[in-house]
């Protein structure tokens, strides 16, 4: 009976947060933690993923400084030129752009800047905007599990390293697996929905004057500080990868590091933010007003609340979960990907999902290969159409082709997302067999 009460609290808090939207899912997570504590569950700060939150905050700080210096505009301008070279192929090019930017930045919030460009290019090529937008949003979420500086990847590397799987090995599987999955995802997305000229919603909005014509790309010249900020941030990523490799047990160039990997990532990101502010000669206080900073700090609160709630519940029932699911996962390890998929739908964070479930799965005897292969499934943030980048895509498409149906789940992101995760997991098993 008590289990049912705790499950009701868990899902009730998550649903409440999802209905309220934005940062409220973190608020609702805190409410759920209080209710679990009042009903007999042991609550401890050790269940809060401070390392994950710290990495997210520091990476966001560096990206926000880069946005303030004009670096994000420079990157978006480069991406826009790449997309406009062949507008008819925008469905295949857009996900490559958003995936690359997420891998580079360590956060999918960079997609906000490219979504308007994708809409304009799609209209130029007479392509239904929902097709490239759906593929691009999914790709921006998948890029998290392939980014060298994302909190999710860093956590996976830290928990798998004692089992013989290093940081570079995780990336060697997740990068090609997620990237190669973009092509079939785009292929599927390109066949969903009616052609733009045949869509009654689009035609109705066009006749009503609600659709603006494509806006020609404005020629902009990037400032020196904008280019310098991108260079500094890229150098910071290289420094993170080199240091994390040097201190790994597999390489062992530094056997007893004074600065552990997580702390090094946070310090390097903050140092790069300081360097960018100095080079750009902008006021550090202006960083607080950037769009990336606001959305990134909101994500940190969401991860804190939801991950704390989920981890508290799982740890309380860990022995029961192991006894019930341990044998099943051992004989049918592919089920881990399905578990991660549905958990990510509710937890709204790749890092929070990995933090909550991967340790429990490994404790049940799931192999490191299975954990790495199933890792892309933590990117199933698109099932409920309430994730910020998904909602932004819907709002920015003035043609009305990117819309959420009456039954909530019938939206253009669901099928491409399922395809992308399925292909990524299958490729992860194949590549992981060779790498691990």
N, C-alpha and C positions, 0 to 999 in steps of 0.2 A: 504493500500500500504506500509506504514511504517513497519507494522508487518512483511510483506514478506521480506523486506530488513533486518530486525533484525534477522529473522529466517535464512536467507541466510548467514548472518555474523556468527551466532552461529554454524550452521552445517559446514559452510565453514572452520572456524577456527579449528574445531574438526577434520574434514577430512584431512586438511593440516597437522595438528600435527600427526595424525595417519600415514600418508604417509611418513613423515620425520622420525618418529619412536623415541623411547626412550624418553629422556627428552624434546624433541621438542614439545610434546603435551602441556607441560606447557608453553613453549615459545609462541606457537600459541594461547593459551588461553589469554595471555597478549595482543597479537595483536588484538584479538577479542574484548577485553574490551575497547581498544582504539577506535576501529571502532564503537562500540555501543555508547560510549561517544560522538563521533563526529556526530552521527546521532540522538542525542536527549535523550539518556538514561542517567539517573542519576547514576554516578559511585561513590562509597564510599568504603573506606577501611573496613567498618563494614561488608561488604559482603565477606571479605577474612576470611576463617576458620582458624584463627591463633591458636585456641585451638587444633584443629585437627592436624595441621602441627606441633605444638609444641610437642604433644604427640608422633607423628610418629618419629620426630627427636630424642627425648630423648630415646625412646625404641630402635631405631636403634643404637644409641650411646652405649647403654648397651650391645646389641647383638654383636656389632662390637668388643667391648672390650673382650667379651666372646670368639669370634672367634680368636682374637689375642692370647688369653691365651690357646687356644687349646680346648676349651669347645665344639665348633661346631664339630670339628673332632671327639671328644669323642662321641657326640650324634649320628653322622652319622655312626660311627663304631658300636654302639649299634643297630641302625636301620638296618644296613647291616647284622648283625648276625641274627636278627629276620627274615629278608627276606629270607636269605639263608637256613633257617631250612626247608623250603618247597618251592623250586623254582617254582613248578607247580602251586602253589596258589598265585603267586606274584601279580596277578591282584586284589585279594581281600585284600592282606596284604599291598600293596604299598599305597593305599589311606588312610588307617588307620595311617600309619607312617607319611605321609605328613600332614594330618589333625592334628595329635597330636602335631607335631613340630610347626605348625602354631599357634595352640591354646596356646602352651607353650610360643612361642616367640612373638606373636602379629603381625607377618608379614609373608606373603607368600613367601618372598624371601629366606627363609630357604630351600625351595624345590630345589634351584639350587644345593645344596650340595648332595642331595639324588638322583637326576635324573640319574647321571652316574651309581650309584649302582643299580638302578632299571633296567637299560638297561642290565648290566652284568648278573644280576640274571635271567632276562627274557631269555637271550640267553642260560644260563645254563639249564633252564627248558624247552627249545625249545618252548617258548611261544612268540607269536607275540608281540614285545615290545610296539607297539602302544596301546595295550590294557591296560597294567598297567600304562603306561605313561599318557594316557588320563585321566584315573581315578584318578591318583595321582595329576596331575595338577589341576583338578577340585576340589579335596579335599583340596588342599592347599589354593585355593581361598575361599572355603566355611568355612574354619577354622577361617577366620577373624571375621565372625559374631558370633563366639562362644568363642573368646579369651577374657579373663578378662582384658587384657591391650591394646586391639586394639582401635584405635581412633574411629572406627565406633561404637563399643559397648558402649564406654564411652559417645559418643554423644547421642546415643539412650537413655541411662539411664538418662542423664541429662535433655533431653527434655520431657521424659515420667514421671519422678518423680513427677512433679507438678500435674500430672493426676492420681497419685496413683499407678504407676508401678515402682518398685524399681530396682536397679542395679542387685541384685541377682535374681529377677524374670525374667528379660530379659535373663540372662544366663541360668536360669532353663528351659526356653523354647528353646533357640537357640542351646544350647549344645546337648541335646538329639535329637532334630529335625534334625540337620545337621549330627550328627554321625550316626543315624539310616538310613539316606538316602544314606550312603556310600555303603551299601550292594546291594540294587537294582541298584545303579549306576555301581558298579563293575560287577554285573551280566550282565547288558546290554553291557558294554564295552567288556566283555569277549566273546561276540558273534558277534562283528563287525570285518569285514575284513576276508580275507582268512587266513588259517593256514600258519605259517611261511614257511613251506616247499613247499607250493603251490603258494606263492606270486612271480609273475614273476619279479618284481622289486628287491626283495631280491635275487632271484636266479641269476639275471644278475649281481648284485653287488658282490655276492659271487664268481661267475666265474671270475670276473674282479679283484679279490683279494682286494676288498674295505671293506670287513667285517672282523674285527679282532675277533679272537676266545675269548671266555670268559676268563677274567683274574681272577685267584684264589685270594681269599681275603687274603690280607697281615695281618699277626698278628702284632697288634700294642698295646703297653701298654700306657695307658693314664698317663700323668704326674699328680702330686698332684695339680699343679696350674690349670690344665684343669678341674679336678673334682671339685676343689674349686670354679672355676668360674661358673660352672653349679649350684652348691649349692647356691652361692650368688644370682644368677639370680632368681632361684626358690624361695628363701627366699623373694626377692623383690616382686615377683608376689603375694605371700601369704600376704605380708604386704599391698600391694595395695588393695587386696580383703577385708582384715580385716578392713582397714581404711575406704574404700568406704562403707562398710556395717555399720560401727559404726556411720558414719555421715548421713546415709540415713534417710529420714523422717519416713520410716516404722519401723526402729529399734530405732533410736533416742538416742543412747548412748552418742553421742556428739551433743548437740543441736545447739551450735554456734561455729563451728570450725574456728580456726584462719587460717587454710590452707584448702581451698576448694578442691574438689575431683580432678579436672583436674590438678591444681597446685601440689597437693600431688603426683600424678602419675609421673609427669615430674621430680619432685625433687627426688623421690625415685629411679627412673630409672637412673638419673645422679649420685646419690650417689652410686648405685650399680656398675656403670661403674668405679667410682673412686676406690671403694673397690677392684674390679677385677684387675685393673691396679696395685694397691699397692701389692696385693697378688702375682700376676704373675711376678712382677718386670720387666715389659716390658715398653718401652718408649711409653708415651701417643701419641706421634706423629705418631707412627706406626698404630694406629687405623684408621687414614685417608686413609691408603693404603689397607684396607681390602675390600673384594668383597661386603660384606654386607653393609658397610658404603657407598660405591659408589652407589650401586643400591638403597639403602634406601634414600639417599639425593636426588637422581634423582626423586624418587617417591614423595618426599616432594614438589619439584618444580612443578611436574605434577599436584599434588593436588591443589597447590596454583593457578596456571593458569586456570585450567579447572573448579574448584569449583567457583572461582571468576567470571569467565565468565558465568557459568550456573546460579549461584545465582543472579547475576546482571540482567540477562534476566528475570528470574522468578519473582523477586521482582517488576520489572517494570510492568509486566503484571499480577500481582497476583490477582487483583480484577476481571479481565476478565477471568482468569483461574478458579477462584472460582465460578463465575456465570455460566460458561459453564460446568465445570466438577464436581462442588460440588454436584449437585443432583444425577449425575450418580454414583459417588463414595459412596454416602450415601445409594442408593438402591442396588448397586452392588459393595460392597467393595473389592471383590476379584480382581477387575480391578487394584487396587493399585499395586499388585505384578507384573502385566504386565507392568505398567508404570515404575516401578523401574527396571524391567528387561531390557527394551529398553534404559532407561536412562543410566544404568550402562555400556551398550555396548559402549556408546559414551564418558561417563565421566571417564572411566578407573580407577575408585577408589570406593571402598565400602563406605569409609567415605565421599568422595565428593558427591556421589549420595544421601546418607542419609541426609547430610547437606543441599543439594539443594532442596530436594523434601518432606522429612518427615514433616518439619514444615508446609509447605503449605497444605499437606494432612490432618494434624491434625486441621488446621484452617478451612478446609472445612467440618469438622464434622466426619472425619474417627475415629473410636474407637481405643483406645490403643491396644486392642486385635488384631484388623486387622493390625495395624502398626507393632506389634511384629511378627505376623505370616508371614507377607509379607517381613519382614526384610531380609531373606536369598536371596531374588531376587536381592539385590544390588551386588551380587557376579557374575553377568553375564558378566564377563570380557573376556570370551572365545569366544564370537560370532565372532568378527573380529580376525583373526589369527595373531595379532600383539603384544599381551601381552608378556612381557619378558620371563616369565617362560614357556609359550607355545612355543615360538620360540626356547628357549633353549632345550626343549624336542625334537623338530624336528631336531635340529642340532646335538644333542648327540646320536641319533639313527642311527648308521651306517648301519643298515639293510635296511633302506629306507622305513620301514613299517609305520613310523609316518611322513606323508607327507600332504602337502596342495594341494588340487586339482585345476584344471584349473578355476573353478568357485568361488574360494576364500572361500566360505562358506562350501564346501564339504571337511571338515577336520575331523579327528577322535575325536575331543574334543566337537563338537557341540551337538550330541545326548546324550552322557553321562551327559553333563552339564545341558541340559534342563531337563533330568530325575531327576538329583540331586536336582535342584531348585524346581521342581514341587513337588517331594516327601517331601522336607523340608518344603515347605509352607503348604502343607496339614497336615503334622505332627504338624507344628507350631500352626495351628488352633485347632487341637485336644488337644495338650498338654497345649496350652494357656488357653483353656476353663477351665482346671482343676487348673492351677497355678494362673491365674490372677483374 
